[in-house]
Amino acid sequence: MGFNYDLSKFLLNIFFIMFPLMFYQFAVYEKMNERKALKNVILFSLFATPMFLCMFFPPVEAKGLIFDLRIIPLILGCFYGNSITSIMLFFSLISVRFMIGGTGAYLNLVSSTLSFIVIISLSKKYHSYSLINKILTSSILSFVCKMIGIASVLIIHSDYGLMSAFKFYIVQSLFMGLAVYIIESIRRNADLKKELIFSEKMNIASVISASVAHEIRNPLTSVRGFIQLLTQTELNPEKKQMYGEICLEEIDRAEQIINDYLSLAKPYPEVEEKLDLGEEIQYICNVLTSLANLTGVEVEIKYDINLFVLGDRQKLRQSIINIAKNGIEAMENKRGILKIEAYRRNNEVILSISDTGIGMTIDQINRLGVPYFSNKNKGTGLGMMVSFSFIKGMLGKINVKSELGQGTVFDISFPIIKV
């Protein structure tokens, strides 16, 4: 029996096998492990579909026999699926081959059964092999399985073209190795992604826990020291009152640190309402006046009427006050001017907060809002981060311009709400 194959159908078989591998990553996705039934369906479809298509479009078909690349998806399914997938693939292969018909269906039953036993016997140790050994094992196995098929065919057709078949199955083995390499690359990338996500989570957890411990330890240490003074020494009423006030201030500071951390989990407005930005600026000016007077800073405000935005009033005030206080503190050693302005630009409301303080470098600007970064000696780095989170939660955008020795400008834009 001559062995002449159709090159176009051979390449079509290769396409049938390689194309579904693009979707293999969905089967190994982490959350898919929680939905085993769906995962089994996806795995079976990925390997059964190319197996069936290869059988329906064989490169060689003669005297009731068909020769194709069905063994590749069968091996892949057994190695990279599970026992359920493997059994389903085996019985599906036998069933479809009998449905196609021909004398080769009975030979396929014998050869596929023997091949399946060999594949299953190797599948248990397969994942302990290195990548090179996996490629070699799968390539050699695909060749051996086809040799089992050849042996069964020789019983009926002694004129089987062995040399042509060898060439065909060697090429098949090469593509078998390529398919294994692609799947292993997908699995390796999926594992690296999971490791990266886990590493980032652990890094964030360690940084936050260390920062919380550090920031809260400072006020608690102060409180402990003053309580010891209050309980172990005789003090006059004035000092007792002073120490008590310091303890309360430090406890309030620890509470504020905890509140800042909790705020990070809820950056979006809890209560949305229509806010008049002009009224909010006037309120913030009244709050900051006493601090500005102590540092010799002049506060100037200017705003247009009917500038309405949507958001949480308390969070908006806290955000603007945090930014404005930083501006005042940047001018602590020199008499400066803090300007808070609000105006309309197209369909946005622009809130501008500027100071004439020490300014910042490009690197400092880029790190604004990053956890635990602060330009102040006693800063926690949380105030600005919380402010940025609140503003973004109100769909606001922040643009910072600064120059050393010349001051800083925060331009914050919000979507305008029509009256």
Disulfide bonds with the S-S distance in Angstrom:
none
